[in-house]
Amino acid sequence: MNTEKQFIRLNQVINLTGLSRASIYNYIQESRFPKPAKFGKNSLWEYSEIQTWINDRLTERDTAQGGI
């Protein structure tokens, strides 16, 4: 079983979510988005946390629409 965590940079988070840099940091301040981990000067996000966040948004959408 592979238990290594994969980390991604901000530009990859932007590409995955379609959010702007400003929106991502606003959501973080509002506790509505995963916080990055600091590695030296770099801020990196755990890939699985971003995928979970995206999946949660899709679930909210489907629940609000009464399912598909």
ROGU-223689 format. One record per residue (C-alpha): residue in three letters; x, y, z. Coordinates in steps of 0.5 Angstrom, whole numbers, plus 500, padded with zeros to 3 digits. Layout:
! residues N
ALAXYZ/...
! end
This chain:
! residues 68
MET500500500/ASN503507498/THR502512504/GLU506517501/LYS503524501/GLN503528494/PHE504535495/ILE502540489/ARG504548488/LEU499554488/ASN498554480/GLN496546480/VAL491548485/ILE488554481/ASN488549475/LEU485543479/THR479548482/GLY479554477/LEU479559483/SER483565483/ARG489566487/ALA485571491/SER479567492/ILE483561494/TYR487565500/ASN480568502/TYR477561502/ILE483559507/GLN482565511/GLU474564512/SER476556513/ARG473554507/PHE479551503/PRO485547506/LYS491550508/PRO497549505/ALA503547509/LYS510551509/PHE516548506/GLY521553506/LYS519559502/ASN514554499/SER507553500/LEU504546498/TRP497543498/GLU496536500/TYR493533493/SER488529497/GLU485534501/ILE484538494/GLN481532491/THR476532497/TRP475539497/ILE473538490/ASN469532491/ASP465536497/ARG463541492/LEU460536487/THR456533493/GLU453539495/ARG451541488/ASP448534487/THR444535494/ALA442542492/GLN439539486/GLY436533489/GLY441529485/ILE442527478/
! end
